[in-house]
């Protein structure tokens, strides 16, 4: 496998790989990980408190160095360090179980570091809030540089990601280069929406995705007839479901074909396949606002796309890694086969030749990122050169 396998278990390696692909520095990653390497051998869940301590320590150092840069008027240098501090804090927070000591403070500090980094670095990244049922959906709005109303892509999280990690995939940057804006959302069940407002996930993703379209339609720099949607990991369920039930979407794509997540849960109960985070069953109950396993499994029972994809009547891309250890490749073939009414459907499997063979490109984000950006350029009226 191409995944950077420093730890003796997949779940910890996945976090390390995500951090590396999101802009983490290899030397810093090794410095944080070396003291806890043996703890990972004891399982996914044991040792996550030590993981938090080591990664927070590095983030503290970077924040201190960034402050020294600021004091010298070196804002761009400070911003680069604060970005990595935010990344390490979010990675460490993602590894903790719901309610674990330090989790809330770590997330708050990560948000502060990220927003300060965006301001100091003069990044093309605006924090916005979109009204949804029960609260607001925080989002990062990345504008394409072209004048006039532009095509825009709504980009949603998976089970355990956040809008900042979406931004760090650099898909918004690739889209902006092609004349397309991006709205990275913390939909209910993820990021700020879950942690700060307690908004749980719903299998009916069109309920919040339609609110994103409403908001975009009110923006003078958005062409409301050229709005697309994509999602990464479990977003590979949320995005096609939304495109199927929200007719204003003009194109769609998935980065990981999460065709039947309900079935995946039954496989995980039998210990088939890999989990994305430690403390998995407590995590999913928190995400869905379920009091126990029975309630979670009931809520998850609607998380499949059978009988849904036939409703999609716009161009749609299915992107999947050939060696995905979380979501089997067969689900990508199922999604493609059911897109019978799409006027332009495509299945692209990432192989060893290109890279990106692991779940949602954790081993190499570049190929799928550029392919998806080109797809939207071609189907929403952007440009590829």
Beta strands, then each sheet from edge to edge (+ up, - down):
strand 1: 126-132
strand 2: 135-142
strand 3: 150-156
strand 4: 180-185
strand 5: 222-232
strand 6: 249-255
strand 7: 315-321
strand 8: 345-350
sheet 1: 1+ 2- 4+ 3+ 5+ 6+ 7+ 8+
end
